[in-house]
Amino acid sequence: MSKVNNPGEIMQMANAFRVSRVLLTAFELDLFTALDKGEKTSGETAKLLNTAPRATDRLMNALTALGFLEKKDNMFSNTSVTSQFLVKGKPSYMGGLGHTVNLWDTWSTMTEAVRKGTTVLMRGPVNERQSGWLESFIAAMHMRGKEQARKVVAAIDLSNVSRVLDVGGGSGIMSFGFVNAKKELKATIFDLPNVISLTKKYIEVEGYTIQVDTVSGDYLKDELGNGYDLVLLSAIIHSNSPDENKLLFKKCVRALNHGGQLVVLDHVMSEDRTEPLIGALFALNMLVGTPEGDTYTESEIKSWMKEAGLSGIIRKSTDIGNDMMIGYLNR
């Protein structure tokens, strides 16, 4: 556990938001895309972006100082990295940063959320939010999950698995990982109706229409079906209260075949909730963004699994920032 050692470190942490804001503003303005067809002055860029010339110049100077742009003879251009990852339309475009833009606004309410004890945002259910927010969120999860899916699936025993249920599967990136690992495996993604409309596009674009299908529903209100050898809850339980997770785990068990496994992938906290750091910070992300979400300890997750009827419960560490808790039905 790291410690803050001096006033300089305190100030560095306090001012870290400035770098983030510069990048996010450039992303929102689509500045890097404007520079993709060749170097430009800040004035030329301002005309393309419909922004104020002097302000655009200062932003681009800061981006240059941070290493996102190159500047020579008052002409600005993208670096090879920004061209690859921050230009709209490129295969590696980090469109999920749009979700980070949304999080900026959410985290700005933290002081009031701590006073109140829950989110102060008046937002409706995920399925009723604006399409722009939902698309950015799903894109961010898809971007983050590409490398994670391969590592997570490789750590799971699929020898007796032919059907997988991916609850709250979003874009389907984890399901794609399962069918890549075992070609004869079939995966079903269960998610909210407005999410599933996006999921189907990802399935088609990625070429998984044969191996992966979808079911629309609300996992807190609807049953999940049955006949599955593995049920996955990836980045799901942190959105829920303890009671909601207990309910969800029981539904997952009802969806399992004899000998099937429930795999929970999420931040698994130390018993004093101070480690890992990413999990402690994510607990605050849930505070400002959800009514009752949180990050949970191994003992909490294990108790919900036992209450739902699972046994042989194990924890598997990963190097992706989340750990797995796996429980079996009548194994």
N, C-alpha and C positions, 0 to 999 in steps of 0.2 A: 504494500500500500504506500503510494508516494505521499510526500508531505510538501507543503509550501514552505520554502526556506527563507525568503527575504522579500522586502517590499518590491523589488524589481520583478520577481515572479508574480506577485499579486497584480501589479499593473499590467504585465504581459497578458495574464488571463483576463483581466477586466476589459482590455482593449481588443481582445481577439475577434470580437464581432465586426470590427471594421474591415478586416480582410474578407470575411464571409460576405458582407454587404456589397463590397465592390464587385465580387464575382457574381453574386446573385442579380445585381442590377444589370450587369453586362449580359447575363443570360436572359433576363426578362426583356431587355431591349433587342435581343437577337443580334448583338453587335458582332460576334464572331462570324456569323453567317454573312453579314454585310461585307466582311473583309475577305471572304473566301475566294473571290474572283480576282484578287490582286490588291497590292498595297494602295492605301488611300491616306489623304490628310485627315485630320480630325474634322475639318470643315466639310469635306466631302462625305465623311461618314455621318455627320450630323444631318445633312440633307437627306440621306437615305433613311435614317432612323426617325426623322422629324423631331429632332431634339435640339436643345440650345447649343450653339457652337462652342462657347467658352466652357460650359459645363461638360460637354462631350470630350473636349480636349483634356480637361483635368482628369476625367474618368479614365481615358485611354493612357495618360501618363502614369496613373497609379497601376493600371493593368500591366504596363510595361515594367514598372519597378517590381511588381510581384512575379513577373516571369510569364505572364499569359500572352503578351504581345511583344513584338520587336519594333524598334523605332530607329530610323536612319534618315537624316536630312528632312525631318518633319513628316516623313511618310511612315505609316503604321502598317504592320502585317501580322498575321497569325503565326504562332510557332507551329512546329510539326505536331505537337501534342494537342494544342487547341484546335487545329485544323481537323484532327482525327476524331476528337471526342466532343467538341462543342459547336460544331457546325451542323445545323439542322439538315436532315436528309442523309447524312453519312451513316454507314452501317453501325458504327460504334458510338453514335450520338447519345450523349448522356441526358436524354429528355427527362429522366426521373428527377433531375434537379428542380423541375417545376414543383415537385412535392416539397423539396427543401424550402422553396420560396414560401409555400403555404405554412410550413412549420415556423418560419420566421415570425409570421403574424401570431401564430398560436403561442409560441414561447414568450412573446411580449406580454402575455397576460399572466405570467407566473406569479407575480407578487400578489395579485388579487386571488388567484387560485389557491395559494397557500393560506391566505386569510380565510377563504371560504371553505376549503377542504375538498374542492372538486372543481371541474372546469367551469369557467364563467362564460363560455361561448354559447350562444344560442344557436346551435346547429342541429338540424334534424338528423334522422338515421342515415347511415351511409347510402342506402338505396335511394334516398330522396335528395341527395346533395347535387350540386351543379355538376354537369358532365365534365367540365374542365378540371375540377378538383379530383374527381374520380379517375379520369384518364391519367392525370399526373401521378396519382398515388399508385395505380396499377403499373404504370411504366417504371416507377421507382422500384417497386418490388420485383419486377421482372429483371431489371438491370442488376439489382443486387443479387438475385437468385441464380443467375447464370452459372457462376463458379460454385456457389454454395450447393446447388442441386447435385452436381457430380460428386462432391465430397461426402455429402450426407448419405446419398443412396449407396455409395461404396461401403459405408460403415454398417449397413443394414443387411441382415440375412434374408435373402429373397428366395431361398431354395424351395420353400413351400408356398410361395406367393404367386398367385395368378391374377387376382383382382385387387386393385388398390382404390380406396376412397380418399380423395384429397379434399378435406373439409376447409372451406374458405380459401380455395386454391388460387383465386385471383387469375393471373394470366395463364396459369397452368405450368409454370416453369418447373416446379417440383415434379409434377406428373410426367413431364417430358423427360426428366432425369431418370425416372423409374423405367419407362419404356425403352430408353436408350440402353439401360443396363441389362434389360431382359426383354428381348424382342417380342416374345409371345405373351407378355403381360399386357393386361388391359387396365386403364385407369379412368376413373370417373371424378370429375371436378364438381363439387357442390358449393354453390355460392349464390349470393343475392341476384335477383333478375337483372338489374342494371349492370352488375359486374359480369354476369354470364354473357351478355351481349358483347362485351369487350373480349372475354375469354375466347369466344368462338372465332374472333378475328385472329387472335394469336395462334390458335390451333391451326387455322387454315394457312396462315403465313408461314408457320414453322413446319407444316407438312405432317401433322399428326392426326388427321381426320379419321384414320382407320383404328388407331390404338387408343384414342382418348375421346370420351364423350362428356356431356355435361348434364347437370340436374340443377334446376333453380329452386331456391328455398331459403328459409331463415333457420339456421341451426339451433336457435333458441326456441323456436316455435314449432318447427316441423321435424318429423322423424327423418333419419338419414338413409333409410333403405336397409338391405341386408345382403348377406352372401359374400362379404368381403374378407380377404385374408389379412389385409393390413389397412388400418385407418390412420391417416396422417393429419396432425394438427400442427402446421408450420406457421409460427408467428401469429398464433390465434389467442392463446390463453391470456396474454397480457392485455388484451382489449376488454376482458371480462372481470366481473367480481368473483370472489371465491364461490359463492352459491351458483353463479352461472356456469362456472367451470365444472362443478360437481354434476349439475344437470347435463352438461355437454358430454362429460366422460361417460355417463350412463347411457346416453344415446349412442355414443361410439361403440360401446360394448355390445349393445343390441344389434349393431350393424355387422359385428364380427362373426365369422365362422368359428367352430371349435378349434382351438389352437392358434387362433389369429392373434395379431399384435396391434396394440395402439402405440404409435410413435408420436411423442410430443417434442417438437423442436422449438426452443425458446431460450430466453435468458433464464438461467438457473442460478439463483442468488445464494450466497453464503447465509448462514443462519442469522448473522447480525445485519444482513442486507447491505453491507458496504462493498462487497466484491461480487462480480467484476465491476469495474468502473462503468463500462458501457451499460450494464444492467441498472446500476444506481441512477444514471442519467436517464435511462429509458423509463424508469418508474416516474420521473418527473414529466417526461413526454406524455405518459398516460394520464398523469394528474391534470395537465393543462388541456388535454385533448379529448378525454372521455369522462363519463360520469363516475365510473368505479374501477377503471382499469388499473393494473399494477404489474410489477414483476414479482415472481414468487420463488420460494426456496425449494430445495430438493425435498425436504420433509413434507411441505404442503402438497406438492404435486404427487408424491408417493401416497399420501393419505387419501387423496381423491381417487387415485387409481385403485387402491385397495377397497375403498368404499363402493366403487363401481363393479367390483368382482374380479379384478385382475391380480395376477401373482407373478412371481419370478421377475420382479421389477428391477431394472438395472439403469444405470446412468452411463452414457457414453460422452466423453469430451470430444470437442471438435476444435478446429483452428479457425472457425469462421465467426466467432463472437457469441454463438449460441451453443448450448449443449442439448443432447437428446435424453429423454426419459422414455424407456420402453417397458411396457407391461403386456402380459400374455393372458389369454382367456383359456382357463382349464388346461394349462400346459403341464 
